[in-house]
Amino acid sequence: MPGISVVIPTHLRPALLQEAIDSVLAQTLPPSEIVVVDDADDRDTKDVVARSSQAASFAIRHVANAAGGVCHSRNIGASAATGAWVAMLDDDDTWAPSFLKDLSDRLDASGADMAIGGLVRYEGQLEPTLRLQPDNLTSQTVLKQNGSLTGSNFIISRTAYDEIGGFDPTVPVFNDWDFFVRFLDAGFKYCVVAGPLAHWRDHSGPRIATPSLKRATGIQAFIDRYSPRMSRQVYRDLRTTALGVRRQHAKGLLQKLILSAKLAAAHGARNTITRAVKPLVRRVGAAGK
């Protein structure tokens, strides 16, 4: 398989960035290069790149992103990359040592334009969970169920990336899902490697998934763009998530009550009753022990 360029967008996370780069240096199939795209022009980030370059057998480059934002960083990195294939890795995630090898082998065998690896999610004190992308999604079904493509668990051909225009900076939330929808809409093919190859790490710093009002607005924008193609369940999941975040940030009892009513309506009567009864059942069960 021709050379693979690894693109790592980063924003003021030098310690996490070092761990991400170290996971690339540990790959059993080394990439042809790493392109670190920095949207903060951070001295500590540049130092991490410089130190890592000394330990690498391939080039590690620092590229600035004056526009800001992870989508711009990914696109700038892909444009600067020299490989025929591009692998993305967010600065707060890591790869298992066989990530590039396993996905590359699957691409060679399948002739697909993208390979997606299993994603292990670490969240607080919960047990790690493995998320897998379904392997038979089409442009007609891609919004009928939740997927697991992120900015850290795929390799894509440079040709496909360029043809679909990369990541859309106007989509602040679920830009990876939007990217995959456009990939399938363009007629490209993907394959899946069902193994725990990418690690979505929990940490105390800010991230796209932080339940902020900005995230709620972004979810609603995604709904507005794709709701006619969504299943009822996906629509409900996204709608209730956005409303739930807004309720967390509600100021005043009236606003909270209004959002609670909208949230109950979005859940539907049966789900609302179930969600209300479950805590009571747990309490009764605990009291009987």
C-alpha positions as CSV (number, residue, x, y, z in Angstrom):
1,M,0.0,0.0,0.0
2,P,1.4,3.5,-0.9
3,G,2.4,5.9,1.9
4,I,0.1,6.9,4.7
5,S,0.2,10.4,6.0
6,V,-1.1,10.8,9.6
7,V,-2.8,14.2,10.3
8,I,-3.1,15.2,14.0
9,P,-5.1,18.4,14.6
10,T,-4.2,19.9,18.0
11,H,-5.3,22.8,20.3
12,L,-3.3,23.5,23.5
13,R,-2.9,19.9,24.6
14,P,0.8,19.3,24.5
15,A,0.8,16.4,27.0
16,L,-2.0,14.6,25.3
17,L,-0.5,15.4,21.9
18,Q,2.7,13.7,23.0
19,E,0.8,10.5,23.9
20,A,-1.0,10.6,20.5
21,I,2.3,10.9,18.6
22,D,3.9,8.2,20.7
23,S,1.0,5.8,19.7
24,V,1.9,6.6,16.0
25,L,5.6,6.0,16.6
26,A,4.7,2.6,18.1
27,Q,2.9,1.4,14.9
28,T,4.0,-1.9,13.5
29,L,3.4,-0.3,10.1
30,P,5.1,3.1,10.2
31,P,3.4,6.0,8.3
32,S,5.4,8.0,5.8
33,E,4.9,11.2,7.9
34,I,3.0,12.9,10.6
35,V,1.5,16.4,10.0
36,V,0.6,18.1,13.3
37,V,-1.8,21.0,12.6
38,D,-1.8,23.6,15.4
39,D,-4.5,26.3,15.6
40,A,-3.0,28.1,18.6
41,D,0.6,28.6,17.4
42,D,1.6,27.2,20.7
43,R,5.3,27.0,21.8
44,D,4.8,23.8,23.9
45,T,3.2,22.1,20.9
46,K,6.1,23.0,18.7
47,D,8.5,21.6,21.4
48,V,6.5,18.3,21.4
49,V,6.9,18.1,17.6
50,A,10.6,18.9,17.7
51,R,11.3,16.3,20.4
52,S,9.2,13.6,18.6
53,S,11.0,14.3,15.3
54,Q,14.3,13.3,16.9
55,A,12.9,9.9,17.9
56,A,11.1,9.2,14.6
57,S,12.3,7.4,11.4
58,F,10.0,9.6,9.3
59,A,9.2,13.3,9.1
60,I,7.0,15.0,11.7
61,R,6.0,18.4,10.6
62,H,4.3,21.3,12.4
63,V,1.8,23.3,10.3
64,A,-0.1,26.3,11.5
65,N,-3.9,26.8,11.2
66,A,-4.7,30.5,11.3
67,A,-8.4,29.9,10.6
68,G,-9.0,27.8,13.8
69,G,-11.2,24.9,14.3
70,V,-10.7,21.1,14.0
71,C,-12.3,20.9,10.5
72,H,-10.0,23.5,9.1
73,S,-7.1,21.7,10.8
74,R,-7.9,18.4,9.3
75,N,-8.3,19.9,5.8
76,I,-5.1,21.9,6.1
77,G,-3.3,18.7,7.2
78,A,-4.7,16.7,4.3
79,S,-3.7,19.4,1.9
80,A,-0.1,19.4,3.3
81,A,0.1,15.6,3.3
82,T,2.2,13.8,0.7
83,G,0.8,10.3,1.1
84,A,-1.8,8.7,-1.2
85,W,-3.7,7.8,2.0
86,V,-4.6,9.9,5.0
87,A,-5.2,8.7,8.6
88,M,-6.7,11.2,11.1
89,L,-5.9,11.1,14.8
90,D,-7.3,13.7,17.2
91,D,-4.7,14.9,19.7
92,D,-6.6,13.5,22.7
93,D,-6.9,10.0,21.3
94,T,-4.5,7.2,20.6
95,W,-4.1,4.1,18.4
96,A,-3.3,0.5,19.2
97,P,0.1,-0.6,17.7
98,S,-1.6,-2.5,14.8
99,F,-4.0,0.3,13.8
100,L,-2.3,1.2,10.5
101,K,-1.3,-2.3,9.6
102,D,-4.7,-3.9,10.2
103,L,-6.6,-1.1,8.3
104,S,-4.1,-1.1,5.5
105,D,-4.3,-4.9,5.1
106,R,-8.1,-4.7,4.9
107,L,-8.0,-1.9,2.3
108,D,-5.6,-3.9,0.2
109,A,-7.9,-6.9,0.4
110,S,-11.2,-5.1,-0.2
111,G,-10.2,-2.4,-2.7
112,A,-12.3,0.1,-0.7
113,D,-11.7,3.8,-0.4
114,M,-11.9,4.0,3.4
115,A,-11.3,1.6,6.3
116,I,-12.8,2.2,9.7
117,G,-11.5,0.5,12.9
118,G,-13.2,-0.3,16.1
119,L,-13.3,2.5,18.7
120,V,-12.8,1.9,22.4
121,R,-14.5,4.6,24.5
122,Y,-13.2,5.4,27.9
123,E,-15.6,7.5,30.0
124,G,-15.1,8.2,33.7
125,Q,-15.3,5.2,35.9
126,L,-17.4,3.2,33.5
127,E,-16.2,0.1,31.8
128,P,-14.6,0.8,28.4
129,T,-17.0,0.1,25.5
130,L,-16.2,-1.0,22.0
131,R,-18.1,0.8,19.2
132,L,-18.1,-0.7,15.7
133,Q,-19.2,0.9,12.5
134,P,-21.8,-1.2,10.7
135,D,-20.3,-2.6,7.5
136,N,-23.2,-2.3,5.2
137,L,-24.4,1.3,5.3
138,T,-25.4,3.1,2.2
139,S,-26.3,6.6,1.4
140,Q,-29.9,5.6,2.0
141,T,-29.3,4.0,5.4
142,V,-26.4,6.0,6.8
143,L,-28.7,8.2,8.9
144,K,-31.0,5.4,10.0
145,Q,-28.8,4.4,12.9
146,N,-25.9,5.7,14.9
147,G,-22.4,5.0,13.6
148,S,-18.9,5.1,15.1
149,L,-16.8,7.0,12.7
150,T,-14.8,9.7,14.4
151,G,-11.8,11.9,13.6
152,S,-9.5,9.1,14.9
153,N,-10.4,5.7,13.6
154,F,-10.2,5.7,9.8
155,I,-7.9,5.7,6.8
156,I,-9.1,7.3,3.5
157,S,-7.7,7.6,0.1
158,R,-6.5,11.1,-0.7
159,T,-8.6,11.0,-3.9
160,A,-11.8,10.4,-2.0
161,Y,-11.0,13.0,0.6
162,D,-10.4,15.7,-2.0
163,E,-13.4,14.8,-4.1
164,I,-15.9,15.2,-1.2
165,G,-14.2,18.4,0.0
166,G,-12.9,17.1,3.3
167,F,-14.6,18.1,6.6
168,D,-17.2,20.9,6.5
169,P,-16.2,23.7,8.9
170,T,-19.9,24.9,8.9
171,V,-20.8,21.7,10.7
172,P,-19.5,22.2,14.3
173,V,-21.0,19.0,15.7
174,F,-21.1,15.6,14.1
175,N,-18.8,16.8,11.4
176,D,-17.4,13.3,11.2
177,W,-20.9,11.9,10.5
178,D,-21.5,14.6,7.9
179,F,-18.2,13.6,6.3
180,F,-19.2,10.0,6.1
181,V,-22.7,10.8,4.7
182,R,-21.0,12.8,1.9
183,F,-18.5,10.0,1.3
184,L,-21.3,7.5,0.7
185,D,-23.3,10.1,-1.3
186,A,-20.4,10.4,-3.7
187,G,-20.4,6.6,-4.3
188,F,-17.3,5.7,-2.5
189,K,-16.9,2.3,-0.6
190,Y,-15.7,1.5,2.9
191,C,-14.7,-1.5,4.9
192,V,-14.6,-2.2,8.6
193,V,-12.0,-3.8,10.9
194,A,-13.8,-5.1,14.0
195,G,-11.1,-4.7,16.6
196,P,-10.3,-2.4,19.5
197,L,-7.9,-0.3,17.4
198,A,-8.6,3.4,18.3
199,H,-8.9,4.8,21.8
200,W,-11.3,7.7,22.6
201,R,-10.0,8.9,25.9
202,D,-11.8,10.7,28.6
203,H,-10.1,13.7,30.1
204,S,-10.9,16.8,32.1
205,G,-10.2,19.3,29.4
206,P,-12.7,20.8,27.0
207,R,-13.7,18.8,23.9
208,I,-16.3,18.8,21.2
209,A,-18.6,16.5,23.1
210,T,-18.7,18.8,26.2
211,P,-22.4,19.5,26.8
212,S,-22.3,23.2,26.1
213,L,-24.9,25.5,24.5
214,K,-22.7,25.7,21.5
215,R,-22.9,21.9,21.2
216,A,-26.7,22.0,21.5
217,T,-26.9,24.6,18.7
218,G,-24.6,22.4,16.6
219,I,-26.7,19.3,17.1
220,Q,-29.8,21.3,16.0
221,A,-28.0,22.5,12.9
222,F,-27.2,18.9,12.0
223,I,-30.8,17.9,12.5
224,D,-31.9,20.8,10.3
225,R,-29.6,19.6,7.6
226,Y,-30.4,15.9,7.6
227,S,-33.7,15.3,9.4
228,P,-35.6,14.2,6.2
229,R,-33.1,11.3,5.9
230,M,-33.0,10.3,9.6
231,S,-34.9,7.4,11.2
232,R,-37.4,8.4,13.9
233,Q,-35.1,7.0,16.6
234,V,-32.0,8.9,15.4
235,Y,-34.1,12.1,15.2
236,R,-35.4,11.5,18.7
237,D,-32.0,10.7,20.1
238,L,-30.5,13.9,18.7
239,R,-33.4,16.1,19.5
240,T,-33.6,15.0,23.1
241,T,-29.8,15.3,23.5
242,A,-29.9,19.0,22.3
243,L,-32.9,19.8,24.5
244,G,-31.3,18.1,27.5
245,V,-28.2,20.2,27.1
246,R,-30.3,23.3,26.9
247,R,-32.2,22.4,30.0
248,Q,-28.9,21.9,31.9
249,H,-28.0,25.5,31.1
250,A,-31.5,27.0,31.6
251,K,-31.7,30.1,33.7
252,G,-34.8,30.4,35.7
253,L,-37.6,28.0,36.6
254,L,-39.9,29.0,33.7
255,Q,-37.3,28.3,31.1
256,K,-36.4,25.0,32.7
257,L,-40.1,24.0,32.8
258,I,-40.6,24.9,29.1
259,L,-37.6,22.9,28.1
260,S,-38.7,20.0,30.3
261,A,-42.0,19.9,28.5
262,K,-40.3,20.0,25.1
263,L,-38.0,17.2,26.2
264,A,-40.9,15.1,27.4
265,A,-42.7,15.6,24.1
266,A,-39.6,14.7,22.2
267,H,-39.1,11.5,24.2
268,G,-42.7,10.5,23.7
269,A,-45.2,9.4,26.3
270,R,-44.0,5.8,26.7
271,N,-40.3,6.7,26.9
272,T,-41.1,9.5,29.4
273,I,-43.0,7.2,31.7
274,T,-40.3,4.6,31.5
275,R,-37.5,7.1,32.3
276,A,-39.6,8.3,35.3
277,V,-40.3,4.9,36.6
278,K,-36.8,3.3,36.3
279,P,-35.2,5.4,39.2
280,L,-38.2,4.5,41.4
281,V,-37.8,0.8,40.6
282,R,-34.1,1.0,41.4
283,R,-34.8,2.6,44.8
284,V,-37.5,0.1,45.7
285,G,-35.1,-2.8,44.8
286,A,-32.3,-1.2,46.8
287,A,-34.6,-0.7,49.8
288,G,-35.6,-4.4,49.7
289,K,-32.1,-5.7,50.0
